[in-house]
């Protein structure tokens, strides 16, 4: 999948942008505040329906404008010809998604068409932050390689919401067995898919780490979110009193975690920020490699501030490995000297970003 044309309107300091990127490597050069990260942010909306810099979409809409618009033409492996995709977000919270002129009801209909990955200095929070961030990492991969995963996850979340409501209402004793059974069925299906996915992803991760972090040998483990000696239904039954005390369901795949340990110590306790960033690079690269091998498709990869905490050899190896997965790359840098090695590539374009204007070199 390649973005053949990108148009952005009224998005942060990008008033009217129209570019035709290269199918392989795109370098965005500009000083801090020029708009290069905003361009990546606009593309990110197409793959996630949200920003990676703000929780409030109103902050990205230009002042005195009612909405922003991101439009792209996509060359995809799943059909011949270009696919026209448009995303518009209004200040009141509404959104409009169109694919070849046809309105789409769910953001997932758009996201499935555009597998987009992101690597920024903040990506290390997946390693050091809450388990929820690591679950999102796993769920991105499963969403794009396992067709049934979205509906299964939605069903689980709906039942979980119902069970939590019963807990708060004090009705779990009366109706709990019924909802425990339904929740356990969906939860164990999710758990099985995640375990299979982690097992498939692990060889890619370890191979990448042998280069990015050769001085360490991290142990990778997936934790289901409940006592593995019990079925989920049994765990739900045993957690009843605790759940009633705290007002929510305390066990299940919504509490799962992907853990990294080095010599039995949590990786985040031993790694420097730069080393954690290299671990995250290995993880995201593994996702891209696995996606290419299982679906025979490349993703769009956004690399913001590639020079932060990665030395030149690591930057070059990371970009080279991503290009080998048929990914289309958009890379930001303050100056070209940070990635002089891009001169070795032929299928590339360089764009200069200044005061919200984008010009192709």
C-alpha positions, 0 to 999 in steps of 0.5 A: 500500500502506497500513498500516491497523493496527499492533500491537507486542509486547515490542519494546524499550520498546514492551510493547503498542502498537496504533495505526491510522495515517493512510493518508498522513502520521503524525507521531510526537512524543517526546523522545529515548529515548521509543520513537518510533524503536523504533516505526519500527524495528519497522515496518522489520522487516516490510520487511527482516526486520532492524533498522536500529539493531542487528545482534543481534535479541536486543537488541530483545526485551524482557528476560525475554521469548522473542520480539517480535511485529509485526502489521499489517493492510495495504490493498494495491493487489494485492488487495481487503480487508485483508492480515494480516501477522505477524512474530515473532522469537525469542531463539534466532534463529528467526522466524515469518512469517504472511500471512493465517494462512499460514506463509511460508518466506522473508523475501522473501515478506514483503518483497515485500508491504511495500516499505518505505524508510528515511531516518535521519541514518545514511543518508548512509553510503550516499554516504560508506560502502562500495560494498556499501551502494550496491549494497543501494540499487540492489538494493532498487529492482530487487527491487521492480520486477523479478520475476526479480531475487531468484532471479537474485541468489540463484543468483549468490550460490550459485555465487560461494560455490562458486567461493570454496570451490574457491579456498580448496581449491586446486581452481580450476584443475581445475574453474574453467572450469565455475564461471566460465561459470555465474558469468559468465552469472548475473553479466552478467544482473545487470549488465544489469538494474542498468544498465537500472535506473540509466539509468531512475533517473537522470532522477528523481535529477537532477530531485530534485537540481536542488532539493535541491542546485542548487549542484552538478551530480553525475555519476552512473555505474555500475561493473560490478565488472570491466574493461568491455572484457572479458566477465565470464568473461574477467575471471574468467580473468584474475583467477585468480592474484589470486583464488588469492592472496587467497582470494576472487573479486575481480571480478563484480557483487558488486564493483559500485559506484554513484558520484557525482562533482562536477567529477571529484571523488568527491561525498563529498569535496566535500559537507558532511554536510548536503549529503550528506544532501540527496543521499541524500534525492534518491536515496530520493525517486527510488526512490519515484517510480520505484516509483510510476511503474512499479508503480503502488504507493506504499511505506511511508516511515520518516523518523527525526529529520527535523529533522537537517541538513535546513532547514525548506524542504527538509523540507517539499519532501521530505515533499510530494514523497514524498506525491505518490508515494502513499507512507504516511509515518511521521515522527519529531520531538522537537517539532511545531515542527520540521514546523509545515507538516504542519498544511496536510495533512488526511489525517494523524495525530499520535501522542505517544510517551512512556516506550514508550506511544503515544497518538493526538492 
